Amino acid sequence: MPSPQVSGIILLIMLSFIVTACTPGMLGLGKREDYTREAVLTISAYSVTKEALEREIIPAFQEKWEREQGEPVIIRQTYGPSGAQARAIAGGLRADIALLALESDMNLIAREGLITEPWKEKKHGGQVTRSIVTFGVRPGNPLAIEDWPDLMHEGIEIIYPSPRTSGGAMWVINAIYGSALKESEKVDYKNHQGLDNQLKLDSQKQEKGRERLKRIQSNVRVMDKSARESMTTFEKGLGQVIITYENELLLRNREEKIYEIIYPYSTILIENPVALIDKNVERNGNRKIAEAFLDYLWSREAQEIFANYGFRPVHEEVMAERIDQFPQPEGLFDIDYLGGWDEVRVNLYGPQGLWTQVIEGREQG
């Protein structure tokens, strides 16, 4: 039986489905009154994908499906923190497709037996979009922020969400920690030959990562529940720097809410997974349309839309055509550089993890 917390999440998400399903204009269905013959698809997605999906990708797919299949389709949508979406699905929410911020959130659903096919063996390794962690600053960059060490100075007011609730925040923490390790690689390794010295160097790198986490966290003014909520907080004028997805800042600039985007020397490549929730698709009897929508997400058309909203496309040709839109930091690394998600979950976010120690020390102090 789902916990009371998960049950509450499911209830809130189901209410959002009701609102969406009862608003034909939002679904691109016009004024059609007879919905009895329409196919239905339910999508659960992390919050920052909402604009691209709701405004363009979903309406385009609906038009394509009706043109090719001769029947309309209702697409129910819910958006929120990636972890909350994953827990709701694991707790009984019958979503057909999940677009999440973290591989580990998708694995949570898979461990419940709801994803029966190996989702990482699908196209593009099961990823639907990419991004990187960047800084957003006020116009003119009044504090002359250039890289991570600038965020360690006392008095800088920083915004990013809580990794206890936000997948985006985990990417931020991973980027902070990993950037310190990357900078440590500039050390002259000739002075660290031999196993003992290598272990000493590894310990020094870890301590540098801990210190960076601690110093930057001490400057964080607000920790919201999701990356989208943190962006809203920053838009309200709180904070001098926001650490967030590149796509969030590109979207704001597209909408003429202009912020300067700072690309640090080292940062992490964000990979966002998508998967069919096989058991739910079987119960709902809509595998054909679910697979069609999944394929559409990987199509050139959908990937170009994602790119227009600031996401780095996984479609190789689209990315090649947009390469000038997306700077490549010299010290870019991925989650495997930190040992993969299983190791990161333990070493950073577990009971004895570095992040856990930092945040608990701050709360106690």
C-alpha positions in Angstrom: 0.0 0.0 0.0 1.4 3.4 -0.9 2.5 5.6 2.0 0.3 8.7 2.9 2.9 10.9 1.3 2.9 9.0 -2.0 -0.9 8.8 -1.9 -1.1 12.6 -1.5 1.2 13.0 -4.5 -0.9 10.7 -6.6 -4.1 12.6 -5.6 -2.6 15.9 -6.6 -1.4 14.5 -9.9 -4.8 13.0 -10.6 -6.4 16.3 -10.0 -4.1 17.8 -12.6 -5.1 15.1 -15.0 -8.8 16.0 -14.5 -8.1 19.7 -15.2 -6.1 18.9 -18.3 -8.6 16.3 -19.6 -11.5 18.7 -19.2 -9.8 21.6 -21.1 -10.0 20.6 -24.8 -8.3 23.8 -25.9 -5.1 22.9 -24.0 -5.2 19.5 -25.7 -5.5 21.0 -29.2 -8.9 19.3 -29.7 -11.0 22.4 -30.4 -14.7 22.2 -29.5 -15.3 18.5 -30.2 -18.0 17.4 -27.8 -17.9 13.6 -28.4 -14.8 12.2 -26.8 -16.1 8.6 -26.5 -14.1 7.4 -29.6 -10.8 9.1 -28.7 -7.7 7.3 -27.7 -6.2 8.3 -24.4 -2.5 8.6 -23.4 -1.2 9.7 -20.1 2.2 11.4 -19.8 4.1 12.1 -16.6 7.0 14.5 -17.0 9.5 16.6 -14.9 8.6 20.2 -14.7 10.9 22.0 -17.1 9.7 20.1 -20.1 6.2 21.5 -19.9 6.5 24.4 -22.4 8.0 22.3 -25.2 5.5 19.5 -24.7 2.4 21.4 -23.9 2.8 24.2 -26.4 4.1 22.4 -29.5 5.1 18.7 -29.3 1.9 17.3 -28.0 -0.4 19.3 -30.3 1.8 18.4 -33.3 1.6 14.7 -32.4 -2.2 14.9 -31.9 -2.6 16.4 -35.4 -0.3 13.8 -36.9 -2.1 10.9 -35.2 -5.5 12.1 -36.2 -4.4 12.7 -39.8 -2.8 9.3 -40.1 -5.1 7.2 -38.0 -8.4 8.9 -38.5 -9.1 9.3 -34.8 -8.4 12.0 -32.2 -6.3 11.4 -29.1 -6.6 12.9 -25.6 -3.2 13.3 -24.0 -3.4 13.8 -20.3 -0.3 15.5 -18.8 1.2 16.1 -15.4 4.4 18.0 -14.6 6.4 18.2 -11.4 9.6 17.3 -9.7 11.1 14.2 -11.2 11.3 12.3 -8.0 7.7 13.0 -7.1 6.6 11.8 -10.5 8.6 8.6 -10.2 7.3 7.9 -6.7 3.7 8.5 -7.8 4.0 6.1 -10.7 5.6 3.5 -8.5 2.8 4.1 -6.0 0.0 3.4 -8.5 -0.4 6.4 -10.9 -1.2 4.8 -14.3 1.0 6.9 -16.5 1.9 5.4 -19.9 5.1 7.4 -20.5 7.5 9.0 -18.2 9.9 11.8 -19.1 12.2 12.3 -16.1 15.3 14.2 -15.0 17.3 11.3 -13.6 18.1 7.7 -14.6 17.8 6.7 -11.0 14.2 8.0 -11.0 13.4 5.8 -14.0 15.1 2.9 -12.3 12.9 3.3 -9.3 9.9 2.6 -11.5 11.7 -0.3 -13.1 12.4 -1.9 -9.7 8.7 -1.9 -9.0 8.3 -4.2 -12.1 6.4 -1.5 -14.1 9.0 -1.2 -16.8 9.6 -4.7 -18.2 11.6 -3.9 -21.3 15.2 -2.6 -21.0 14.6 1.1 -21.4 18.2 2.0 -21.8 18.4 -0.3 -24.9 16.0 1.9 -26.8 17.1 4.7 -29.2 19.7 7.1 -27.9 20.2 5.0 -24.8 16.7 5.8 -23.6 17.5 9.5 -23.4 15.1 12.1 -24.9 17.0 15.4 -24.3 20.3 16.6 -22.8 21.4 19.8 -21.1 24.2 21.0 -18.9 24.4 22.8 -15.5 25.1 26.6 -15.9 24.8 29.8 -13.9 22.3 32.5 -14.5 23.2 36.1 -13.4 21.5 39.5 -13.6 22.0 41.6 -16.8 25.6 43.0 -16.9 26.9 40.3 -14.6 27.4 42.8 -11.8 29.4 40.4 -9.6 31.7 39.3 -12.5 30.9 35.6 -12.0 33.0 33.4 -14.3 33.4 30.0 -12.6 32.7 27.9 -9.5 35.3 29.5 -7.2 33.5 32.8 -7.6 30.4 31.2 -6.0 32.4 30.3 -2.9 33.0 33.9 -1.8 31.2 34.9 1.3 28.0 36.9 0.7 27.1 35.7 -2.8 23.3 34.9 -2.8 22.7 31.7 -4.7 19.5 29.9 -5.7 19.0 26.3 -6.5 16.5 23.6 -5.5 16.7 20.9 -2.9 18.1 17.5 -4.0 15.8 15.9 -1.6 12.9 16.7 -3.9 14.4 17.8 -7.3 16.2 15.9 -9.9 17.6 19.2 -11.2 19.1 19.8 -7.9 21.0 16.5 -7.9 22.5 17.5 -11.3 23.6 20.8 -9.7 25.2 19.0 -6.7 26.9 16.6 -9.0 28.2 19.5 -11.1 29.6 21.3 -8.0 31.3 18.2 -6.7 32.5 17.0 -10.1 33.9 20.4 -11.0 36.2 20.3 -8.0 37.4 16.8 -9.0 38.1 18.0 -12.5 40.1 21.0 -11.3 42.1 18.6 -9.2 43.2 16.8 -12.3 45.4 19.8 -13.2 47.7 18.7 -10.4 51.1 17.4 -11.5 50.5 13.7 -11.3 54.2 12.9 -11.6 54.3 13.9 -7.9 51.7 11.3 -7.0 53.1 8.1 -8.5 52.4 4.9 -6.6 49.3 3.5 -5.0 49.8 5.2 -1.6 50.2 8.6 -3.3 47.3 8.0 -5.6 45.1 7.2 -2.7 46.3 10.4 -1.0 45.5 12.3 -4.1 42.0 10.8 -4.3 41.4 11.8 -0.7 42.6 15.3 -1.5 40.2 15.5 -4.5 37.3 14.3 -2.4 38.1 16.9 0.3 38.2 19.6 -2.3 34.8 18.5 -3.5 33.5 18.6 0.1 34.8 22.0 0.7 33.3 23.3 -2.6 29.9 21.9 -1.7 30.1 23.3 1.8 31.2 26.8 0.7 28.6 27.1 -2.1 25.8 25.7 0.0 26.6 28.3 2.7 25.6 30.9 0.2 22.3 29.4 -0.9 19.4 31.7 0.1 16.4 29.6 -1.0 16.0 25.9 -1.8 12.7 25.2 -3.6 11.2 21.9 -4.4 12.0 21.9 -8.2 14.2 23.6 -10.7 11.1 25.4 -12.1 10.2 26.8 -8.7 13.8 28.0 -8.2 13.6 29.8 -11.6 10.4 31.5 -10.5 12.1 32.6 -7.2 15.0 34.1 -9.2 12.5 35.8 -11.5 11.0 37.5 -8.4 14.3 39.2 -7.7 15.7 36.9 -5.0 19.3 35.8 -5.3 22.2 37.1 -7.4 23.1 33.8 -9.1 20.9 30.8 -10.0 22.5 27.4 -10.7 20.2 25.6 -13.1 19.7 23.8 -16.4 21.0 25.6 -19.5 17.6 25.1 -21.1 15.8 27.0 -18.3 17.9 30.1 -19.0 17.7 29.8 -22.8 13.9 29.5 -22.5 13.8 32.7 -20.4 15.9 34.5 -22.9 13.6 33.3 -25.7 10.8 34.9 -23.8 12.8 38.1 -23.4 13.3 37.7 -19.6 17.0 38.3 -20.2 19.6 36.7 -18.0 23.3 36.2 -18.8 24.3 32.6 -19.0 27.7 31.7 -17.5 29.4 28.5 -18.7 31.9 27.3 -16.1 35.1 25.6 -17.1 33.8 22.2 -15.7 30.2 21.1 -15.6 28.1 18.0 -16.0 26.3 16.7 -19.1 22.6 16.2 -18.1 20.9 13.2 -19.7 17.1 13.0 -19.4 15.5 9.6 -19.8 12.1 8.6 -21.3 10.4 5.2 -21.1 7.1 3.4 -21.6 5.6 2.2 -18.4 4.9 -1.3 -19.8 2.6 -2.6 -17.1 0.4 0.5 -17.3 0.4 0.4 -21.1 -0.8 -3.2 -20.9 -3.6 -2.3 -18.4 -4.6 0.7 -20.5 -4.5 -1.1 -23.8 -2.8 1.7 -25.7 0.6 0.3 -26.6 0.3 1.3 -30.3 -0.2 5.0 -29.5 2.3 5.0 -26.6 5.0 3.6 -28.9 4.0 6.1 -31.6 4.4 9.0 -29.2 7.7 7.7 -27.9 9.0 7.4 -31.5 7.8 10.9 -32.2 9.7 12.3 -29.3 12.9 11.0 -31.0 11.9 12.3 -34.4 13.7 15.2 -36.1 10.5 17.4 -35.8 10.2 16.9 -32.0 13.9 17.2 -31.4 14.0 20.5 -33.3 11.2 21.7 -31.0 13.1 20.6 -27.9 16.1 22.5 -29.3 14.0 25.6 -29.8 13.2 25.5 -26.1 16.8 25.2 -25.1 17.3 21.5 -24.7 20.3 19.8 -26.3 18.9 17.3 -28.8 19.8 13.6 -28.8 19.1 13.5 -32.6 22.6 13.6 -34.0 21.8 15.6 -37.2 19.7 18.2 -35.3 22.5 18.6 -32.7 25.1 19.0 -35.5 23.0 21.7 -37.1 22.6 23.5 -33.8 26.1 23.1 -32.5 26.7 26.9 -32.4 23.6 27.3 -30.1 25.2 25.1 -27.5 28.7 25.9 -26.2 30.9 23.0 -25.2 32.7 23.6 -21.9 36.3 22.3 -21.9 35.9 20.4 -18.7 32.5 18.8 -19.5 32.0 15.4 -17.9 29.1 13.0 -17.5 27.7 10.9 -14.6 30.1 8.1 -15.3 32.9 10.3 -14.4 31.5 10.2 -10.8 31.0 6.5 -10.9 27.5 6.3 -12.3 24.2 6.9 -10.5 24.4 3.9 -8.2 27.7 5.1 -6.8 26.6 8.7 -6.7 23.5 7.8 -4.7 25.7 6.3 -2.0 28.7 8.6 -2.1 26.8 11.9 -2.3 23.3 11.3 -1.1 23.4 8.3 1.1 23.3 8.5 4.9 27.1 9.0 5.0 27.4 10.7 1.7 29.2 14.0 1.3 26.2 16.0 0.5 24.3 14.6 3.4 27.1 15.5 5.7 27.3 19.0 4.4 23.6 19.8 4.6 23.2 18.1 8.0 26.2 20.0 9.3 24.7 23.2 8.1 21.3 22.5 9.7 22.9 21.6 13.0 25.3 24.5 12.9 
